[in-house]
């Protein structure tokens, strides 16, 4: 296989924006939102707003570093440079761990979704086919990958907009209005109040809410393959978090205005309920197209992110050197191959996981996600502390409200770890997370023989 020595720059602002949307809008919205509503009631809207604000600060911190130094390893290399090689090792491999967990859930979900149309075809056939298909897409030129992700994400966004518009039509014109309950904003307050489970319910919902936003950090990883990172990265970061926040908050607001919060999710997906109320007979088929698209899009984006992270870490001596091998199109083919093989093993493991495993998977993914976000915030904070006032003034995409906003975001991430440990249903995530970090510490001591390469030299080589 022919190879080159540098990643190809083929991702436009349009690609990067929708890659982040594709990664962050998926299972968390289409299915996880019902669990979050059950936990917090209508006050879940506050949880999404607070969580979205914290995520925006993470993205601005990542954006400041990505524009300043666009690297393939992104936050792993930033953590290595500003917090030490061990921190970079932990951040990078924990992100890869997060992507693997989410991918395992999504490839299995894809097989389940396809059974609606092909009940007689064995589930493993669909799982195997989607793994090989997405693996092949990830081996194409990065522009091909970006185009596919753009169109997959468009389908999801259109479905969400259709749901919002359809819900608004039910509220305004009474289409499909059920006789057994009221429709309108009053639904947010008449069923045991806006916060039926108290502040504790809102806090408990953060385990699922933060899971829903996970994956958006892929924007930082795209910097080394963006055509013009100084322009495309700020645009993507400023646009995407706000859009995701609007999609989640507005969608759930409309949903809870149409149905009492304590009935949502009891008759299948909330989306099916909306389309059924509009008199659309094929609601289940429409939703199936959307969730299949969501699963493919998320797997696609996650394999990309994990692969590029392995590539960047290999350059620092924190992953096998084989991961630096590129195709003639500038794609790290070895990392894609490794991810595909891991998913194949995961398919077998998924058969023994019970159907109600969503909260466990979501909470474990939340632990990994929050750890990565915390590393991003701490790395940016350390970078700023080491810079002179003159260097800070030259930053092209500085974090707003420094240093108050980053400090509040850091405190919030630590708080989420406490939430995971406090509630029995998510406590396993803390146990798994601690075991994972211990294993990383052992791996670092045994296999990483020397400190990671100086990021400054890597910047010079890539520049």
C-alpha beads as a LAMMPS data file, in Angstrom:
LAMMPS data file: protein, C-alpha beads

463 atoms
462 bonds

1 atom types
1 bond types

-500.0 500.0 xlo xhi
-500.0 500.0 ylo yhi
-500.0 500.0 zlo zhi

Masses

1 110.0

Atoms # bond

1 1 1 0.000 0.000 0.000
2 1 1 1.430 3.349 -1.045
3 1 1 1.701 5.942 1.665
4 1 1 2.307 9.583 2.348
5 1 1 3.704 11.270 5.451
6 1 1 1.043 13.888 6.168
7 1 1 -2.694 13.952 6.782
8 1 1 -4.691 15.366 3.878
9 1 1 -6.426 18.728 4.363
10 1 1 -9.823 18.090 2.780
11 1 1 -12.428 19.123 5.374
12 1 1 -14.357 22.346 4.837
13 1 1 -16.248 24.324 7.503
14 1 1 -19.465 22.659 6.283
15 1 1 -17.968 19.179 6.825
16 1 1 -16.625 19.977 10.292
17 1 1 -19.868 21.592 11.487
18 1 1 -21.969 18.608 10.497
19 1 1 -19.431 16.077 11.753
20 1 1 -19.837 17.538 15.233
21 1 1 -23.625 17.565 14.835
22 1 1 -23.488 13.961 13.622
23 1 1 -21.466 12.852 16.603
24 1 1 -23.485 14.710 19.242
25 1 1 -27.052 14.349 17.915
26 1 1 -28.020 10.712 17.990
27 1 1 -28.897 8.150 20.641
28 1 1 -28.810 10.805 23.357
29 1 1 -31.664 12.740 21.737
30 1 1 -33.713 10.025 20.040
31 1 1 -33.840 7.648 23.015
32 1 1 -31.830 9.030 25.942
33 1 1 -34.013 12.112 26.251
34 1 1 -36.961 9.977 27.434
35 1 1 -34.842 8.677 30.328
36 1 1 -33.699 12.215 31.196
37 1 1 -37.318 13.461 31.215
38 1 1 -38.362 10.557 33.432
39 1 1 -35.634 11.519 35.923
40 1 1 -36.057 15.309 36.033
41 1 1 -39.516 16.035 34.583
42 1 1 -39.940 19.308 32.631
43 1 1 -36.989 20.762 34.597
44 1 1 -34.744 18.647 32.364
45 1 1 -34.732 21.742 30.134
46 1 1 -32.604 23.461 32.788
47 1 1 -30.183 20.529 32.800
48 1 1 -29.713 20.776 29.024
49 1 1 -29.194 24.547 29.205
50 1 1 -26.632 24.300 32.037
51 1 1 -24.878 21.339 30.416
52 1 1 -24.844 23.087 27.046
53 1 1 -23.259 26.208 28.546
54 1 1 -20.499 24.109 30.151
55 1 1 -19.875 22.257 26.871
56 1 1 -19.621 25.572 25.021
57 1 1 -16.812 26.628 27.367
58 1 1 -15.039 23.308 26.720
59 1 1 -15.322 23.912 22.987
60 1 1 -13.995 27.455 23.258
61 1 1 -11.035 26.204 25.312
62 1 1 -10.364 23.524 22.698
63 1 1 -10.836 26.056 19.915
64 1 1 -8.278 28.440 21.411
65 1 1 -5.667 25.659 21.425
66 1 1 -6.693 24.145 18.058
67 1 1 -6.358 27.467 16.224
68 1 1 -3.113 28.219 18.055
69 1 1 -1.667 24.749 17.257
70 1 1 -3.719 22.555 14.847
71 1 1 -2.476 19.016 15.647
72 1 1 -3.745 15.553 14.669
73 1 1 -3.705 14.358 18.300
74 1 1 -5.569 17.493 19.393
75 1 1 -6.335 17.571 23.126
76 1 1 -4.081 14.584 23.857
77 1 1 -1.062 16.498 22.578
78 1 1 -2.170 19.712 24.268
79 1 1 -2.469 17.847 27.588
80 1 1 0.972 16.289 27.016
81 1 1 2.561 19.658 26.368
82 1 1 0.889 21.727 29.082
83 1 1 0.091 19.140 31.802
84 1 1 2.734 16.472 31.185
85 1 1 3.081 13.351 29.021
86 1 1 1.115 11.186 31.453
87 1 1 -1.917 13.523 31.269
88 1 1 -1.816 13.398 27.460
89 1 1 -1.637 9.603 27.527
90 1 1 -4.652 9.419 29.854
91 1 1 -6.672 11.962 27.832
92 1 1 -6.015 10.338 24.459
93 1 1 -6.679 6.742 25.434
94 1 1 -9.742 7.688 27.502
95 1 1 -11.187 9.420 24.421
96 1 1 -10.520 6.255 22.374
97 1 1 -12.201 4.227 25.152
98 1 1 -15.230 6.550 24.963
99 1 1 -15.493 6.167 21.200
100 1 1 -15.276 2.361 21.423
101 1 1 -18.071 2.175 24.030
102 1 1 -20.375 4.382 21.955
103 1 1 -19.532 2.497 18.747
104 1 1 -20.278 -0.870 20.360
105 1 1 -23.702 0.409 21.386
106 1 1 -24.428 1.888 17.961
107 1 1 -23.363 -1.085 15.813
108 1 1 -25.544 -3.353 17.927
109 1 1 -28.419 -0.864 17.693
110 1 1 -28.070 -0.849 13.896
111 1 1 -28.624 -4.609 13.819
112 1 1 -31.717 -4.241 16.005
113 1 1 -33.136 -1.441 13.842
114 1 1 -32.766 -3.497 10.637
115 1 1 -34.844 -6.325 12.115
116 1 1 -37.936 -4.124 11.752
117 1 1 -37.702 -4.530 7.974
118 1 1 -35.863 -7.858 7.761
119 1 1 -36.980 -9.923 10.767
120 1 1 -35.734 -13.201 9.268
121 1 1 -32.161 -12.011 8.646
122 1 1 -29.717 -12.746 11.454
123 1 1 -28.722 -9.613 13.373
124 1 1 -24.988 -10.328 13.171
125 1 1 -25.103 -10.074 9.360
126 1 1 -26.240 -6.436 9.542
127 1 1 -23.712 -5.627 12.255
128 1 1 -20.882 -7.164 10.233
129 1 1 -21.932 -5.356 7.053
130 1 1 -22.135 -1.905 8.658
131 1 1 -18.716 -2.313 10.316
132 1 1 -17.057 -3.167 6.993
133 1 1 -18.969 -0.453 5.111
134 1 1 -17.991 2.317 7.524
135 1 1 -14.444 0.966 7.709
136 1 1 -14.221 1.293 3.914
137 1 1 -15.591 4.848 3.998
138 1 1 -12.967 5.811 6.584
139 1 1 -10.212 4.530 4.270
140 1 1 -11.310 6.867 1.469
141 1 1 -9.993 10.404 1.067
142 1 1 -11.031 12.536 4.035
143 1 1 -13.179 14.707 1.737
144 1 1 -15.273 11.632 0.825
145 1 1 -15.704 10.887 4.512
146 1 1 -16.707 14.510 5.182
147 1 1 -19.311 14.500 2.398
148 1 1 -20.923 11.297 3.678
149 1 1 -21.050 12.634 7.218
150 1 1 -22.574 15.893 5.950
151 1 1 -25.498 14.139 4.232
152 1 1 -26.095 11.670 7.070
153 1 1 -26.280 14.561 9.525
154 1 1 -28.615 16.501 7.208
155 1 1 -31.166 13.661 7.482
156 1 1 -31.076 13.808 11.276
157 1 1 -31.356 17.584 11.371
158 1 1 -34.310 17.541 8.943
159 1 1 -36.050 14.912 11.106
160 1 1 -35.585 17.045 14.224
161 1 1 -36.885 20.166 12.452
162 1 1 -39.876 18.173 11.158
163 1 1 -40.587 17.022 14.698
164 1 1 -40.430 20.603 16.029
165 1 1 -42.636 21.972 13.232
166 1 1 -45.060 19.060 13.549
167 1 1 -45.256 19.528 17.313
168 1 1 -45.867 23.241 16.902
169 1 1 -48.697 22.477 14.442
170 1 1 -50.312 20.173 16.985
171 1 1 -50.097 22.909 19.626
172 1 1 -51.374 25.719 17.399
173 1 1 -53.962 23.987 15.225
174 1 1 -54.879 20.908 17.245
175 1 1 -53.820 18.337 14.636
176 1 1 -54.200 14.893 16.153
177 1 1 -54.901 16.361 19.574
178 1 1 -55.743 13.630 22.073
179 1 1 -58.838 14.095 24.193
180 1 1 -57.384 12.664 27.398
181 1 1 -54.868 15.429 28.109
182 1 1 -54.239 19.128 27.546
183 1 1 -51.868 20.442 24.879
184 1 1 -49.806 23.550 25.540
185 1 1 -47.238 25.150 27.824
186 1 1 -49.458 24.294 30.803
187 1 1 -48.271 20.687 30.439
188 1 1 -44.932 21.779 31.885
189 1 1 -46.546 22.731 35.206
190 1 1 -49.780 20.792 35.827
191 1 1 -48.378 17.298 36.403
192 1 1 -46.749 17.616 39.849
193 1 1 -45.110 20.893 38.833
194 1 1 -42.144 21.958 36.723
195 1 1 -39.665 20.151 38.988
196 1 1 -41.650 17.070 40.150
197 1 1 -38.603 15.198 41.488
198 1 1 -36.980 18.245 43.025
199 1 1 -33.448 19.521 42.502
200 1 1 -32.189 15.964 43.034
201 1 1 -34.020 14.830 39.911
202 1 1 -32.389 17.564 37.812
203 1 1 -28.963 16.670 39.184
204 1 1 -29.509 12.950 38.518
205 1 1 -30.454 13.680 34.891
206 1 1 -26.985 15.119 34.192
207 1 1 -25.621 11.572 33.701
208 1 1 -27.744 11.194 30.552
209 1 1 -27.737 14.880 29.564
210 1 1 -23.930 15.113 29.403
211 1 1 -23.814 11.817 27.495
212 1 1 -26.034 13.451 24.877
213 1 1 -23.457 16.202 24.228
214 1 1 -20.529 13.778 24.057
215 1 1 -18.607 13.581 20.786
216 1 1 -18.658 17.262 19.925
217 1 1 -14.950 17.462 20.814
218 1 1 -14.227 15.801 17.434
219 1 1 -14.022 19.379 16.100
220 1 1 -10.589 19.742 17.688
221 1 1 -9.360 16.554 16.020
222 1 1 -10.416 17.824 12.580
223 1 1 -8.094 20.843 12.863
224 1 1 -5.112 19.076 11.260
225 1 1 -7.257 18.121 8.247
226 1 1 -9.210 21.367 7.907
227 1 1 -8.470 23.428 4.790
228 1 1 -8.151 26.677 6.734
229 1 1 -8.237 25.913 10.484
230 1 1 -7.911 29.560 11.562
231 1 1 -11.269 30.277 9.889
232 1 1 -13.149 26.953 9.850
233 1 1 -12.560 25.909 13.478
234 1 1 -13.877 29.161 15.088
235 1 1 -16.915 29.137 12.782
236 1 1 -17.718 25.517 13.610
237 1 1 -17.230 25.953 17.351
238 1 1 -19.325 29.134 17.551
239 1 1 -22.173 27.610 15.523
240 1 1 -22.470 23.998 16.617
241 1 1 -22.909 24.161 20.430
242 1 1 -25.662 26.764 20.129
243 1 1 -27.416 24.743 17.443
244 1 1 -27.234 21.547 19.454
245 1 1 -28.549 23.334 22.524
246 1 1 -31.468 24.719 20.500
247 1 1 -32.203 21.323 18.959
248 1 1 -32.301 19.582 22.336
249 1 1 -34.074 22.273 24.352
250 1 1 -36.599 23.257 21.686
251 1 1 -37.360 19.635 20.739
252 1 1 -37.987 18.575 24.331
253 1 1 -39.969 21.766 25.055
254 1 1 -42.356 21.015 22.173
255 1 1 -42.566 17.351 23.139
256 1 1 -43.475 18.078 26.762
257 1 1 -46.036 20.679 25.696
258 1 1 -47.847 18.058 23.608
259 1 1 -47.667 15.137 26.042
260 1 1 -47.579 15.015 29.842
261 1 1 -43.934 14.436 30.781
262 1 1 -44.807 11.241 32.665
263 1 1 -46.232 9.638 29.494
264 1 1 -43.270 10.316 27.201
265 1 1 -41.428 7.195 26.099
266 1 1 -44.045 4.782 27.438
267 1 1 -45.415 4.102 23.952
268 1 1 -42.074 3.746 22.166
269 1 1 -39.904 6.557 20.917
270 1 1 -41.097 10.141 21.518
271 1 1 -40.595 10.762 17.796
272 1 1 -43.047 7.995 16.872
273 1 1 -45.602 9.603 19.182
274 1 1 -45.266 12.953 17.388
275 1 1 -45.572 11.485 13.877
276 1 1 -48.483 9.263 14.983
277 1 1 -50.323 12.306 16.321
278 1 1 -49.953 13.965 12.923
279 1 1 -51.723 10.997 11.356
280 1 1 -48.652 9.666 9.574
281 1 1 -49.258 5.928 9.295
282 1 1 -45.673 5.006 8.506
283 1 1 -44.291 6.747 11.608
284 1 1 -42.344 3.668 12.708
285 1 1 -40.669 3.341 9.297
286 1 1 -39.810 7.046 9.173
287 1 1 -38.250 6.877 12.630
288 1 1 -36.341 3.724 11.675
289 1 1 -34.711 5.561 8.759
290 1 1 -33.741 8.384 11.097
291 1 1 -32.279 6.201 13.858
292 1 1 -30.392 4.036 11.343
293 1 1 -28.944 7.206 9.841
294 1 1 -28.097 8.457 13.327
295 1 1 -26.307 5.208 14.177
296 1 1 -24.283 5.150 10.935
297 1 1 -23.368 8.811 11.326
298 1 1 -22.232 8.371 14.937
299 1 1 -20.151 5.249 14.160
300 1 1 -18.626 7.031 11.172
301 1 1 -17.638 10.078 13.200
302 1 1 -16.408 8.074 16.203
303 1 1 -14.126 5.799 14.138
304 1 1 -12.685 8.924 12.512
305 1 1 -12.053 10.621 15.856
306 1 1 -10.538 7.571 17.566
307 1 1 -8.355 6.806 14.535
308 1 1 -6.950 10.325 14.294
309 1 1 -6.319 10.339 18.039
310 1 1 -4.298 7.095 17.765
311 1 1 -2.340 8.605 14.860
312 1 1 -1.432 11.706 16.844
313 1 1 -0.486 9.709 19.941
314 1 1 1.712 7.377 17.876
315 1 1 3.748 10.421 16.826
316 1 1 4.352 11.138 20.510
317 1 1 5.426 7.606 21.368
318 1 1 2.181 6.955 23.299
319 1 1 0.759 4.430 20.814
320 1 1 2.348 1.835 18.469
321 1 1 4.421 3.355 15.645
322 1 1 2.378 1.349 13.123
323 1 1 -0.494 3.792 13.751
324 1 1 1.425 6.528 11.890
325 1 1 1.152 4.708 8.533
326 1 1 -0.904 6.605 5.958
327 1 1 -2.422 5.676 2.607
328 1 1 -1.559 7.663 -0.515
329 1 1 -4.687 9.738 0.242
330 1 1 -3.268 10.755 3.635
331 1 1 -5.551 8.495 5.722
332 1 1 -4.177 6.566 8.769
333 1 1 -5.263 3.117 7.565
334 1 1 -3.824 1.108 10.452
335 1 1 -5.942 2.936 13.049
336 1 1 -9.108 2.350 10.994
337 1 1 -8.234 -1.348 10.762
338 1 1 -7.704 -1.580 14.525
339 1 1 -11.065 0.094 15.254
340 1 1 -12.855 -2.306 12.872
341 1 1 -11.237 -5.323 14.565
342 1 1 -12.182 -4.031 18.030
343 1 1 -15.787 -3.578 16.900
344 1 1 -15.868 -7.136 15.563
345 1 1 -14.880 -8.429 18.996
346 1 1 -17.439 -6.102 20.560
347 1 1 -20.232 -7.535 18.425
348 1 1 -19.748 -10.902 20.105
349 1 1 -19.669 -9.304 23.560
350 1 1 -22.879 -7.356 22.860
351 1 1 -24.937 -10.549 22.628
352 1 1 -24.574 -11.070 26.389
353 1 1 -25.555 -7.499 27.334
354 1 1 -29.195 -7.135 28.468
355 1 1 -31.562 -4.811 26.640
356 1 1 -31.842 -2.335 29.529
357 1 1 -28.123 -1.557 29.488
358 1 1 -28.535 1.968 28.096
359 1 1 -28.058 3.859 31.392
360 1 1 -24.932 1.820 32.188
361 1 1 -23.382 2.452 28.763
362 1 1 -24.411 6.119 28.862
363 1 1 -22.926 6.668 32.319
364 1 1 -19.627 4.928 31.460
365 1 1 -19.403 7.008 28.276
366 1 1 -20.220 10.094 30.376
367 1 1 -17.282 9.352 32.714
368 1 1 -14.898 9.100 29.748
369 1 1 -16.365 12.201 28.105
370 1 1 -16.153 14.332 31.266
371 1 1 -12.563 13.193 31.855
372 1 1 -11.596 14.292 28.330
373 1 1 -13.397 17.628 28.739
374 1 1 -11.685 18.209 32.083
375 1 1 -8.284 17.575 30.457
376 1 1 -9.143 20.082 27.714
377 1 1 -10.086 22.770 30.254
378 1 1 -7.025 22.145 32.425
379 1 1 -4.674 22.115 29.424
380 1 1 -6.024 25.446 28.167
381 1 1 -5.768 26.916 31.670
382 1 1 -2.149 25.757 31.945
383 1 1 -1.364 27.113 28.470
384 1 1 -2.656 30.558 29.394
385 1 1 -0.705 30.596 32.679
386 1 1 2.528 29.948 30.752
387 1 1 1.904 32.672 28.150
388 1 1 3.087 36.251 28.394
389 1 1 0.519 39.086 28.041
390 1 1 1.939 39.763 24.568
391 1 1 1.394 36.139 23.517
392 1 1 -2.151 36.179 24.904
393 1 1 -2.948 39.332 22.916
394 1 1 -1.961 37.523 19.721
395 1 1 -4.393 34.620 20.244
396 1 1 -6.799 34.484 17.292
397 1 1 -9.657 32.721 19.095
398 1 1 -9.381 33.457 22.841
399 1 1 -11.667 31.978 25.483
400 1 1 -14.315 34.501 26.632
401 1 1 -14.648 35.648 30.245
402 1 1 -11.205 34.411 31.217
403 1 1 -10.491 33.118 33.858
404 1 1 -13.920 32.980 35.578
405 1 1 -15.781 30.970 32.929
406 1 1 -13.115 28.232 32.542
407 1 1 -12.855 27.855 36.340
408 1 1 -16.644 27.449 36.625
409 1 1 -16.582 24.869 33.793
410 1 1 -13.803 22.914 35.547
411 1 1 -15.808 22.920 38.812
412 1 1 -18.886 21.695 36.921
413 1 1 -16.980 18.740 35.408
414 1 1 -15.743 17.695 38.875
415 1 1 -19.354 18.004 40.080
416 1 1 -20.530 15.567 37.364
417 1 1 -18.065 12.948 38.644
418 1 1 -19.745 13.370 42.026
419 1 1 -23.178 12.896 40.422
420 1 1 -22.086 9.623 38.808
421 1 1 -20.829 8.327 42.130
422 1 1 -23.780 9.496 44.221
423 1 1 -26.617 7.746 42.366
424 1 1 -26.735 3.957 42.493
425 1 1 -27.851 3.560 38.857
426 1 1 -24.716 5.329 37.542
427 1 1 -22.191 4.384 40.260
428 1 1 -20.834 1.534 38.138
429 1 1 -19.489 4.175 35.722
430 1 1 -17.244 5.520 38.471
431 1 1 -16.000 2.025 39.300
432 1 1 -15.304 1.233 35.645
433 1 1 -13.684 4.641 35.173
434 1 1 -11.330 4.225 38.138
435 1 1 -10.331 0.724 36.980
436 1 1 -9.696 2.118 33.486
437 1 1 -7.438 4.882 34.825
438 1 1 -5.504 2.370 36.948
439 1 1 -4.969 0.182 33.867
440 1 1 -3.747 3.236 31.951
441 1 1 -1.308 4.064 34.733
442 1 1 0.101 0.527 34.559
443 1 1 0.266 0.647 30.745
444 1 1 2.062 3.989 30.829
445 1 1 4.633 2.705 33.324
446 1 1 5.248 -0.524 31.373
447 1 1 5.074 0.494 27.695
448 1 1 5.778 4.210 27.435
449 1 1 9.527 4.056 28.030
450 1 1 10.378 7.678 27.454
451 1 1 8.554 11.017 27.668
452 1 1 6.363 12.053 24.766
453 1 1 8.003 14.035 21.981
454 1 1 8.089 17.768 22.325
455 1 1 4.940 19.167 20.752
456 1 1 6.853 22.227 19.588
457 1 1 8.995 20.027 17.291
458 1 1 5.904 18.295 15.988
459 1 1 4.315 21.669 15.191
460 1 1 7.435 22.671 13.243
461 1 1 7.419 19.389 11.314
462 1 1 3.714 19.662 10.427
463 1 1 3.926 23.348 9.680

Bonds

1 1 1 2
2 1 2 3
3 1 3 4
4 1 4 5
5 1 5 6
6 1 6 7
7 1 7 8
8 1 8 9
9 1 9 10
10 1 10 11
11 1 11 12
12 1 12 13
13 1 13 14
14 1 14 15
15 1 15 16
16 1 16 17
17 1 17 18
18 1 18 19
19 1 19 20
20 1 20 21
21 1 21 22
22 1 22 23
23 1 23 24
24 1 24 25
25 1 25 26
26 1 26 27
27 1 27 28
28 1 28 29
29 1 29 30
30 1 30 31
31 1 31 32
32 1 32 33
33 1 33 34
34 1 34 35
35 1 35 36
36 1 36 37
37 1 37 38
38 1 38 39
39 1 39 40
40 1 40 41
41 1 41 42
42 1 42 43
43 1 43 44
44 1 44 45
45 1 45 46
46 1 46 47
47 1 47 48
48 1 48 49
49 1 49 50
50 1 50 51
51 1 51 52
52 1 52 53
53 1 53 54
54 1 54 55
55 1 55 56
56 1 56 57
57 1 57 58
58 1 58 59
59 1 59 60
60 1 60 61
61 1 61 62
62 1 62 63
63 1 63 64
64 1 64 65
65 1 65 66
66 1 66 67
67 1 67 68
68 1 68 69
69 1 69 70
70 1 70 71
71 1 71 72
72 1 72 73
73 1 73 74
74 1 74 75
75 1 75 76
76 1 76 77
77 1 77 78
78 1 78 79
79 1 79 80
80 1 80 81
81 1 81 82
82 1 82 83
83 1 83 84
84 1 84 85
85 1 85 86
86 1 86 87
87 1 87 88
88 1 88 89
89 1 89 90
90 1 90 91
91 1 91 92
92 1 92 93
93 1 93 94
94 1 94 95
95 1 95 96
96 1 96 97
97 1 97 98
98 1 98 99
99 1 99 100
100 1 100 101
101 1 101 102
102 1 102 103
103 1 103 104
104 1 104 105
105 1 105 106
106 1 106 107
107 1 107 108
108 1 108 109
109 1 109 110
110 1 110 111
111 1 111 112
112 1 112 113
113 1 113 114
114 1 114 115
115 1 115 116
116 1 116 117
117 1 117 118
118 1 118 119
119 1 119 120
120 1 120 121
121 1 121 122
122 1 122 123
123 1 123 124
124 1 124 125
125 1 125 126
126 1 126 127
127 1 127 128
128 1 128 129
129 1 129 130
130 1 130 131
131 1 131 132
132 1 132 133
133 1 133 134
134 1 134 135
135 1 135 136
136 1 136 137
137 1 137 138
138 1 138 139
139 1 139 140
140 1 140 141
141 1 141 142
142 1 142 143
143 1 143 144
144 1 144 145
145 1 145 146
146 1 146 147
147 1 147 148
148 1 148 149
149 1 149 150
150 1 150 151
151 1 151 152
152 1 152 153
153 1 153 154
154 1 154 155
155 1 155 156
156 1 156 157
157 1 157 158
158 1 158 159
159 1 159 160
160 1 160 161
161 1 161 162
162 1 162 163
163 1 163 164
164 1 164 165
165 1 165 166
166 1 166 167
167 1 167 168
168 1 168 169
169 1 169 170
170 1 170 171
171 1 171 172
172 1 172 173
173 1 173 174
174 1 174 175
175 1 175 176
176 1 176 177
177 1 177 178
178 1 178 179
179 1 179 180
180 1 180 181
181 1 181 182
182 1 182 183
183 1 183 184
184 1 184 185
185 1 185 186
186 1 186 187
187 1 187 188
188 1 188 189
189 1 189 190
190 1 190 191
191 1 191 192
192 1 192 193
193 1 193 194
194 1 194 195
195 1 195 196
196 1 196 197
197 1 197 198
198 1 198 199
199 1 199 200
200 1 200 201
201 1 201 202
202 1 202 203
203 1 203 204
204 1 204 205
205 1 205 206
206 1 206 207
207 1 207 208
208 1 208 209
209 1 209 210
210 1 210 211
211 1 211 212
212 1 212 213
213 1 213 214
214 1 214 215
215 1 215 216
216 1 216 217
217 1 217 218
218 1 218 219
219 1 219 220
220 1 220 221
221 1 221 222
222 1 222 223
223 1 223 224
224 1 224 225
225 1 225 226
226 1 226 227
227 1 227 228
228 1 228 229
229 1 229 230
230 1 230 231
231 1 231 232
232 1 232 233
233 1 233 234
234 1 234 235
235 1 235 236
236 1 236 237
237 1 237 238
238 1 238 239
239 1 239 240
240 1 240 241
241 1 241 242
242 1 242 243
243 1 243 244
244 1 244 245
245 1 245 246
246 1 246 247
247 1 247 248
248 1 248 249
249 1 249 250
250 1 250 251
251 1 251 252
252 1 252 253
253 1 253 254
254 1 254 255
255 1 255 256
256 1 256 257
257 1 257 258
258 1 258 259
259 1 259 260
260 1 260 261
261 1 261 262
262 1 262 263
263 1 263 264
264 1 264 265
265 1 265 266
266 1 266 267
267 1 267 268
268 1 268 269
269 1 269 270
270 1 270 271
271 1 271 272
272 1 272 273
273 1 273 274
274 1 274 275
275 1 275 276
276 1 276 277
277 1 277 278
278 1 278 279
279 1 279 280
280 1 280 281
281 1 281 282
282 1 282 283
283 1 283 284
284 1 284 285
285 1 285 286
286 1 286 287
287 1 287 288
288 1 288 289
289 1 289 290
290 1 290 291
291 1 291 292
292 1 292 293
293 1 293 294
294 1 294 295
295 1 295 296
296 1 296 297
297 1 297 298
298 1 298 299
299 1 299 300
300 1 300 301
301 1 301 302
302 1 302 303
303 1 303 304
304 1 304 305
305 1 305 306
306 1 306 307
307 1 307 308
308 1 308 309
309 1 309 310
310 1 310 311
311 1 311 312
312 1 312 313
313 1 313 314
314 1 314 315
315 1 315 316
316 1 316 317
317 1 317 318
318 1 318 319
319 1 319 320
320 1 320 321
321 1 321 322
322 1 322 323
323 1 323 324
324 1 324 325
325 1 325 326
326 1 326 327
327 1 327 328
328 1 328 329
329 1 329 330
330 1 330 331
331 1 331 332
332 1 332 333
333 1 333 334
334 1 334 335
335 1 335 336
336 1 336 337
337 1 337 338
338 1 338 339
339 1 339 340
340 1 340 341
341 1 341 342
342 1 342 343
343 1 343 344
344 1 344 345
345 1 345 346
346 1 346 347
347 1 347 348
348 1 348 349
349 1 349 350
350 1 350 351
351 1 351 352
352 1 352 353
353 1 353 354
354 1 354 355
355 1 355 356
356 1 356 357
357 1 357 358
358 1 358 359
359 1 359 360
360 1 360 361
361 1 361 362
362 1 362 363
363 1 363 364
364 1 364 365
365 1 365 366
366 1 366 367
367 1 367 368
368 1 368 369
369 1 369 370
370 1 370 371
371 1 371 372
372 1 372 373
373 1 373 374
374 1 374 375
375 1 375 376
376 1 376 377
377 1 377 378
378 1 378 379
379 1 379 380
380 1 380 381
381 1 381 382
382 1 382 383
383 1 383 384
384 1 384 385
385 1 385 386
386 1 386 387
387 1 387 388
388 1 388 389
389 1 389 390
390 1 390 391
391 1 391 392
392 1 392 393
393 1 393 394
394 1 394 395
395 1 395 396
396 1 396 397
397 1 397 398
398 1 398 399
399 1 399 400
400 1 400 401
401 1 401 402
402 1 402 403
403 1 403 404
404 1 404 405
405 1 405 406
406 1 406 407
407 1 407 408
408 1 408 409
409 1 409 410
410 1 410 411
411 1 411 412
412 1 412 413
413 1 413 414
414 1 414 415
415 1 415 416
416 1 416 417
417 1 417 418
418 1 418 419
419 1 419 420
420 1 420 421
421 1 421 422
422 1 422 423
423 1 423 424
424 1 424 425
425 1 425 426
426 1 426 427
427 1 427 428
428 1 428 429
429 1 429 430
430 1 430 431
431 1 431 432
432 1 432 433
433 1 433 434
434 1 434 435
435 1 435 436
436 1 436 437
437 1 437 438
438 1 438 439
439 1 439 440
440 1 440 441
441 1 441 442
442 1 442 443
443 1 443 444
444 1 444 445
445 1 445 446
446 1 446 447
447 1 447 448
448 1 448 449
449 1 449 450
450 1 450 451
451 1 451 452
452 1 452 453
453 1 453 454
454 1 454 455
455 1 455 456
456 1 456 457
457 1 457 458
458 1 458 459
459 1 459 460
460 1 460 461
461 1 461 462
462 1 462 463
